[in-house]
């Protein structure tokens, strides 16, 4: 099976949102995805994009199919400067275990090096053992000291 990794384009957004919903279902939060297609497209491909993504694609009956993606944005630390923030790596359930996640994370590492971001940071749910074990293969550091916070306005 041939897998290609490429930058996401605006026409991918519908498929990316399908995969985001698949992730929400996997995380037992099926009603939490509230972003509209229009907002998602504008945020990634409008005049001031705030996120970027890479897609993992295969050929199915001669057509390219997005089987996974990694979406990131730039975060700033007053102590450390810029970092790539990995919002999500999503691989469709049928394609898990076929190295798509590795190819996506490897591509993000390349991108971080090209853009001179010294760090990639992200979060993982404490119960998501498959993801935790995947990140351990990269010698990721897990920080138990921080508590996630949000304010909805």
N, C-alpha and C positions, 0 to 999 in steps of 0.2 A: 504494500500500500504506500503510495507516494503522498507525503504530507508537505505542504508548502506553508511557510510563514510569511505573511505580508502585512503591510500597514492597512489599517481599516480605512474605508472610504464611506462617504455619507450614505450611499445606497446599501451598506451593510447594516444600518441601524435597526431595521425591523428584525433581522435575524439575531442581532446582538441582544435586543430586548427579549426575544424568545428564550435565549440562553440565560439571561438574567432571571427571568421568571422560573426557569428550570432550577436555578440555584436557590431561589427563594423557596420553592417547593421542597427541595432537598433539606434546607435549613428549617423546615417546619414553620415558615413565615409566608405562606402563599399570598396573603393580602397586603404585604408590606411594600410591594413595588407599586409606586404611585406616579413615577415620572412619565410624562407623555412623550410620544414619539417626537413631536415638534420640539419640545424642550431638550430632549436627548440629542437630537440632530444639531440644534443651535449651539448647544454646549460643546459639542465636539467639532463642528464644522462651520460655525458661524464666523463672524468677523473677529471675535476674540475667543478662540477655543480655550477651554479649561481642562480638557482631557484629550488623551491620545491612546491609541490601541493598536495591537497586533492581532491578526486573525490566524488561526490554524485551520487549513483547508485541505480537503481531500476531493477526489473526483468520484462522483456517483452517477453512473449512466452517462459519462462524458461531461457532466456539469459540475462546476465547483460548488462545494457545500462547506460552509463554515461549521466546523465541529467544536471549536473552542476559541477563546480569545483572552487576552490580558489587557486590562485598561489601567492606565496610570495618569497621575497628574503631579505637579511639582509642589512640594511642601517646603516650608522655610522654618528653620530652627535658629533662634537667636544665639544658640551656643555652637551649632555645627554648620550653619548655612543651608544651602539647597540640598534637597534629597528627592529622589524619585519615590513617590508614594504609590504602591501597588494597591489599587482599590479592589480588583478582583482578577483572579485567574479562574476561568470557567471552562470546563471541558464537558461536553454532553455525556450523559451517563453511558451511552453505548460505546464511547471511545475512551473511557477511562482505562488506564493501565497500558496504553499504547504509545506512551512517550510524548504525547502532545503537550502536557504540562511542562515537561522538561524542555522541549523545544521553545515554548513560549517564554519560560523564565530565562533560558539561555539568551534569547533575543533581547529581553529586557536588560540583562546584564551588559550585553554589547551596547545597547542604546545608552545606558547610564555611563559607560566608559566613554563613548563618543561625545556625549554632552557634558562630560566632566562632573557628573553627580557622584560624590564619593560614597553615597549610601543608597540602598533601597530599603524602604521600611513598609510594613504592612501589619495587619492584624489577622489572627486566625481564632476561630471559636475553640474554646478549651476541649470540647467534646469531639472535634473533628480530627480523629486519630489519623485517617488516611492523609489529610493535608499536613498535619504536624510531622508525620513520618517523612513525607515528601520534602518538607523544608529542612528537616534534620540532615538529609543527604547533602545539602548545601552548607552545612555547618552554621545554620542560622542561629542567631542569639535570641533567646526567648526572655522577655523582661516581665517578671511577675509584679514589679513595683507600681506600675501605672494602672489607674482605673479609668475606663472610658466614661466620658461625660458628654452630654448634649443638652442644648436648650432649643426647643421648638418655638418659633416666633410666628 
